[in-house]
Amino acid sequence: MSNSTTATNEIICQQFVEMVTDYLEGQLLEAEAAWTDEHLAGCPHCRAYLEQMRQTIAALRGFAEPGVDPALRERILGSLP
């Protein structure tokens, strides 16, 4: 593979990485989703990245969102102008 082909693939993969969250949330336009599906069909690296993102999201669902002590929250909000 030539250097220009490698550079082009890196740019395409970088575009995928930037779109992955929207892809997983079904927020892409139809044309973007089609481009992404086409890219994924031929790119094992991005397929692996997508699977890693899915696993990370699934793992994070098990964590509760941290709460803030109500008294501390009021002190912080009360100190704001």
C-alpha positions as CSV (number, residue, x, y, z in Angstrom):
1,M,0.0,0.0,0.0
2,S,1.4,3.4,-0.9
3,N,1.9,6.2,1.5
4,S,-0.9,8.3,-0.1
5,T,-3.3,5.3,0.2
6,T,-2.3,4.9,3.9
7,A,-2.8,8.6,4.6
8,T,-6.2,8.5,2.9
9,N,-7.3,5.5,5.0
10,E,-6.1,7.2,8.1
11,I,-8.2,10.3,7.3
12,I,-11.3,8.1,6.6
13,C,-10.7,6.2,9.9
14,Q,-10.3,9.5,11.7
15,Q,-13.6,10.6,10.3
16,F,-15.2,7.4,11.6
17,V,-13.8,7.9,15.1
18,E,-15.3,11.4,15.1
19,M,-18.7,10.0,14.1
20,V,-18.8,6.9,16.2
21,T,-20.9,8.2,19.0
22,D,-23.5,9.6,16.6
23,Y,-23.4,6.3,14.8
24,L,-24.1,4.3,17.9
25,E,-26.9,6.6,18.9
26,G,-28.5,6.5,15.5
27,Q,-28.0,10.2,15.0
28,L,-26.3,10.2,11.6
29,L,-28.0,11.4,8.4
30,E,-28.9,8.5,6.1
31,A,-26.0,9.3,3.7
32,E,-23.5,9.4,6.7
33,A,-24.8,6.1,8.0
34,A,-24.5,4.5,4.6
35,W,-20.9,5.8,4.3
36,T,-20.1,4.5,7.7
37,D,-21.6,1.1,7.1
38,E,-19.6,0.9,3.8
39,H,-16.4,1.9,5.6
40,L,-17.0,-0.6,8.4
41,A,-17.5,-3.4,5.9
42,G,-14.0,-3.0,4.7
43,C,-12.1,-1.8,7.7
44,P,-11.3,-4.3,10.4
45,H,-9.6,-1.6,12.6
46,C,-12.7,0.6,12.7
47,R,-14.9,-2.5,13.4
48,A,-12.7,-3.3,16.3
49,Y,-12.9,0.3,17.5
50,L,-16.7,0.2,17.3
51,E,-16.8,-3.0,19.3
52,Q,-14.5,-1.5,21.9
53,M,-16.8,1.5,22.2
54,R,-19.9,-0.8,22.5
55,Q,-18.2,-2.7,25.3
56,T,-17.1,0.5,27.1
57,I,-20.6,1.9,27.0
58,A,-22.1,-1.4,28.3
59,A,-19.6,-1.4,31.1
60,L,-20.3,2.2,32.1
61,R,-24.0,1.5,32.3
62,G,-23.3,-0.4,35.5
63,F,-22.0,2.6,37.3
64,A,-24.4,4.9,39.1
65,E,-24.1,8.6,38.4
66,P,-22.3,10.2,41.4
67,G,-24.5,12.5,43.5
68,V,-23.6,15.7,45.2
69,D,-24.4,16.3,48.8
70,P,-27.4,18.7,48.8
71,A,-25.8,20.9,51.5
72,L,-22.6,21.2,49.5
73,R,-24.6,22.0,46.4
74,E,-26.4,24.8,48.1
75,R,-23.2,26.2,49.5
76,I,-21.6,26.2,46.0
77,L,-24.7,27.7,44.3
78,G,-25.0,30.3,47.1
79,S,-21.4,31.4,46.6
80,L,-22.0,32.2,42.9
81,P,-22.9,35.8,42.0
